[in-house]
Amino acid sequence: MTEEEKRERALKARKFYRAEQEAGFADASPTDTPQTRHPAYRLAFRDTDFLLREELRPVRFQLELLKPEMLLEEAGVGSTLVMYGSARIPPPEAVETALAGAKAMPDEERIIVERLAAKAKYYREAYNLARLVSEKSIIEDGKRQFVVTSGGGPSIMEAANKGASDAGAESIGLNIVLPHEQAPNRYVTPYLSFQFHYFALRKMHFLLRARAVAVFPGGFGTFDEFFELLTLIQTGKMKPIPILLFGKEFWCRVIDWDAFAEEGTISKKDLDLFRWCETADEAWGHIAAFYRIDAPDRPEF
């Protein structure tokens, strides 16, 4: 009996062809008739028009949940450090050019440019935090911990992925399809760069492996992600993790936190769900203290 025959007779041997093999058989078929040319004859899993039908939305949900989950598991990603923030804050090296170009603008527009330029320090701190954590190279249970994860776009997101890249580490980018042109920043590890159709599934993947979240000044998207995280922990749907809120001056200008609690719509203790930070070292200090990193009796994640 040949080795191939032995494999075929083994009880654990597959008795059905894999999907990719069946697809190959279909491609190799020489038959060309009105029936085989019609879309109805396509294999369902290769029929894009069929998969994009309204009725197939639940299937697309499942695919967007499964694909990143399976690939992150295969990549050995155990946990993540998620970094949220604006797509509009310039990197420090672009500040001088931005301010020079703003001089001729109307006062209202010039002031906005100046305010964004003043926030360039957070690009630097996002970079520093991502690099600091990536250089720790923490491995537990054979998997990488605190893998830097961003929305994959520019500005604060770019700073996060760049910091990891400069530390020689891989990082994750969770991009989203938008009506205007968008592409992943060049520092995201290519095989950890994902694109989503559904915001809900993207936000789910941000938090499934998150063991700490750093939130920098940002707009609607940052607020959405930040407040959903607070809600999940406040309501007990998610166990507490370190939430590092960078930029107290910004956040206290756009949100009156004390009034929020005084109005009674949240509890005063809910303001303890996050920690104020201005530097990467402060943020790492909170993370290390929470998880008792380097403590001899530290529990596993």
SVG drawing of the C-alpha trace seen along z (x, -y; Angstrom):
<svg xmlns="http://www.w3.org/2000/svg" viewBox="-33 -87 46 89">
<polyline fill="none" stroke="black" stroke-width="0.4" points="0.0,0.0 1.4,-3.4 1.7,-6.3 -1.1,-8.1 -3.4,-5.0 -2.5,-4.8 -3.4,-8.4 -6.7,-7.9 -7.6,-4.9 -6.8,-6.6 -9.8,-7.2 -8.9,-10.9 -8.6,-11.5 -10.9,-14.1 -13.6,-12.5 -14.7,-15.8 -12.6,-18.2 -11.8,-21.5 -13.5,-24.6 -10.4,-25.9 -10.1,-22.5 -13.7,-22.6 -13.2,-26.1 -10.3,-24.8 -12.4,-22.1 -15.0,-24.7 -12.4,-26.9 -10.9,-24.0 -14.3,-23.0 -14.3,-23.5 -18.1,-23.6 -19.3,-26.9 -23.1,-27.1 -25.8,-29.6 -26.3,-27.8 -22.7,-27.9 -22.3,-31.5 -25.3,-32.6 -24.6,-34.1 -27.0,-31.6 -24.4,-28.9 -21.5,-30.5 -20.4,-28.8 -22.2,-30.8 -19.0,-31.6 -17.4,-33.1 -20.5,-35.1 -19.8,-38.7 -23.1,-40.0 -24.9,-37.4 -22.8,-38.1 -23.6,-41.8 -27.3,-41.3 -29.3,-42.9 -30.4,-39.5 -26.8,-38.5 -25.9,-41.2 -25.8,-38.7 -23.3,-36.7 -21.2,-39.8 -21.3,-40.6 -20.0,-37.1 -17.2,-37.4 -16.0,-40.7 -16.0,-39.2 -14.2,-36.0 -11.5,-37.2 -9.6,-39.6 -10.2,-37.2 -8.7,-34.2 -5.8,-36.1 -4.9,-37.8 -5.1,-34.4 -2.8,-32.9 -0.4,-35.9 0.0,-35.1 -1.6,-38.4 -2.6,-37.8 -3.6,-41.4 -3.5,-44.9 -2.8,-48.5 -5.5,-50.4 -4.8,-54.1 -7.6,-56.4 -7.2,-60.0 -7.7,-62.7 -6.9,-62.2 -6.2,-66.0 -3.4,-66.8 -0.2,-67.5 3.1,-65.7 5.7,-68.0 7.7,-68.4 4.7,-69.8 3.8,-72.4 6.1,-75.2 4.7,-74.9 1.1,-74.7 1.5,-77.9 3.3,-79.7 0.4,-78.9 -2.2,-80.0 -0.9,-83.6 -2.9,-84.7 -6.1,-82.9 -9.1,-84.6 -8.8,-84.8 -11.3,-82.0 -9.5,-79.5 -6.0,-80.7 -7.0,-80.0 -8.1,-76.5 -4.8,-75.7 -2.9,-77.2 -5.0,-75.0 -4.3,-71.9 -0.6,-72.7 -0.5,-73.1 -1.7,-69.5 1.2,-68.2 2.8,-67.3 0.2,-64.5 1.5,-63.0 4.9,-62.8 3.4,-61.3 1.4,-58.7 4.6,-57.8 6.5,-57.6 3.9,-55.4 3.7,-53.0 7.5,-52.7 7.9,-52.3 5.3,-49.5 6.5,-47.8 10.1,-47.8 8.9,-45.9 8.2,-42.9 6.0,-41.3 5.2,-37.6 2.8,-35.5 1.5,-32.1 3.5,-32.2 1.6,-35.2 2.5,-38.8 0.9,-41.2 0.0,-44.9 0.4,-44.9 -0.2,-48.5 -3.5,-48.9 -4.8,-52.0 -7.5,-52.9 -4.9,-52.7 -5.2,-56.2 -3.1,-59.4 -2.1,-61.7 -2.4,-60.1 -3.1,-56.7 0.0,-57.0 2.1,-58.0 1.0,-54.9 1.9,-52.6 5.2,-54.5 6.2,-54.2 5.8,-50.4 7.5,-50.1 10.5,-52.1 10.8,-49.7 11.0,-46.9 7.6,-45.6 4.5,-44.7 1.3,-46.7 -2.4,-46.5 -4.4,-48.9 -8.2,-48.6 -9.3,-50.8 -12.8,-51.6 -14.3,-52.2 -15.4,-55.8 -16.9,-57.7 -13.8,-59.8 -10.4,-58.4 -8.6,-56.7 -5.6,-54.3 -3.7,-52.7 -0.7,-54.6 2.6,-53.1 3.6,-52.0 0.9,-49.4 2.2,-45.8 0.7,-44.7 -0.5,-41.3 -2.2,-43.0 -3.9,-45.7 -7.7,-45.2 -10.4,-47.0 -14.0,-47.1 -17.4,-47.9 -19.2,-48.0 -18.3,-50.5 -19.8,-48.2 -17.6,-45.2 -14.5,-47.4 -15.2,-48.8 -15.8,-45.3 -12.3,-44.2 -10.8,-47.3 -11.9,-46.0 -11.9,-42.2 -8.2,-42.0 -7.7,-45.4 -5.9,-45.4 -5.4,-49.2 -6.7,-52.1 -5.0,-55.4 -7.3,-58.2 -5.9,-61.4 -7.8,-64.6 -10.1,-63.8 -13.4,-64.4 -16.7,-62.5 -15.0,-59.2 -12.7,-59.4 -15.7,-60.4 -17.8,-57.6 -15.1,-55.0 -14.2,-56.5 -17.7,-56.8 -18.7,-53.3 -15.7,-52.0 -16.8,-54.0 -20.3,-52.7 -19.2,-49.1 -17.2,-49.3 -19.7,-51.5 -22.5,-49.0 -20.4,-46.0 -20.5,-44.5 -16.7,-44.7 -14.3,-44.3 -12.2,-47.4 -9.0,-48.1 -6.7,-51.1 -8.1,-54.0 -5.5,-56.7 -7.0,-60.1 -4.4,-62.4 -4.9,-66.2 -6.8,-67.3 -6.9,-70.9 -8.7,-69.8 -11.1,-67.4 -12.1,-69.7 -12.7,-72.5 -15.0,-70.4 -16.7,-68.4 -17.7,-69.8 -17.0,-66.6 -18.0,-68.0 -21.3,-69.3 -21.9,-65.9 -21.8,-64.3 -23.6,-67.2 -26.5,-66.8 -26.9,-63.3 -26.8,-61.5 -23.6,-59.8 -22.1,-59.1 -19.1,-61.0 -17.3,-57.7 -17.7,-57.1 -15.1,-59.8 -12.6,-57.3 -13.0,-55.0 -10.1,-56.8 -6.8,-58.3 -5.4,-61.7 -2.1,-61.6 0.2,-64.0 3.2,-61.8 3.9,-58.3 5.7,-57.5 2.7,-58.4 0.5,-56.2 2.8,-53.2 3.0,-53.8 -0.8,-53.4 -0.7,-50.2 2.2,-48.7 0.5,-49.4 -2.9,-48.0 -1.4,-44.7 1.4,-44.6 3.9,-44.2 7.3,-43.1 5.6,-42.2 6.6,-38.6 3.0,-37.7 1.4,-39.2 -1.6,-37.2 -1.8,-36.2 -3.9,-38.3"/>
</svg>
